[in-house]
Amino acid sequence: MMSFVILVALLIVFWAVGAYQRLLRQRKQCRTAFSQVDALALHRHELMPALVRVCRERMPQQVDALDALLAADKAILAAYAHAGRHALDAAAIAPLNEAEAALETALGAVFALVPHSDSASSEDLSRLIEELGAAESRMAFARQVYNEAARHYNAARAQFPGSVVAAVFAFTPVAALPDAGMRQPDRL
């Protein structure tokens, strides 16, 4: 009888360790996937000043739209940094989603002006928009990878035995990133 109790206790310990290791591994996958999105956001951020510079040369009357774009870009960079520092906490991801929406709106406003200006024929502007589009495509894929990792992690957290281990060791849920995409100008 005593050996049966010891055997059951060992099984429970091994089961808990296995569930703990699985949650750790999946949370690490979420962080790795998020770091890829963050790196691509930094690359997109590096392209924004050049885009604004070219647009200011070609559309000097659109200062407000360009300033709004720079402000949205700065806000999203801060939101990514904050989300990365706070271990993908759902509360840290919410401002990131809002910042992505604001950046998409600001880019949309600038891109709406491009076909109506003499900058539409600018080779530099065309190249920058193409680079931004490529960066956004890579970010969209990286977001999908992150969201899939987050979905698997959250599912493991919710299922027994992971739910017990998650409650004991404070494995918090992670939030999904938006599937936002950069709007392209109507024509160049």
Buried (B, 14 or more C-beta within 10 A) or exposed (E): EEEEEEEEEEEEEEEBEEBBEBBEEBBEBBBEBBEBBBBBBEBBBEBBEBBBEBBBEBBEEBEEBBEBBBEBBBBBBEBBBBBBEEEBBBEBBEBBBBBBBBBBBBBBBBBEBBEEBEBBEBEBBBEBBEBBBEBBEBBBEBBBBBBBBBEBBBEBBEEEBBBEBBEEEEBBEBBBBBEBBBBBBEEB
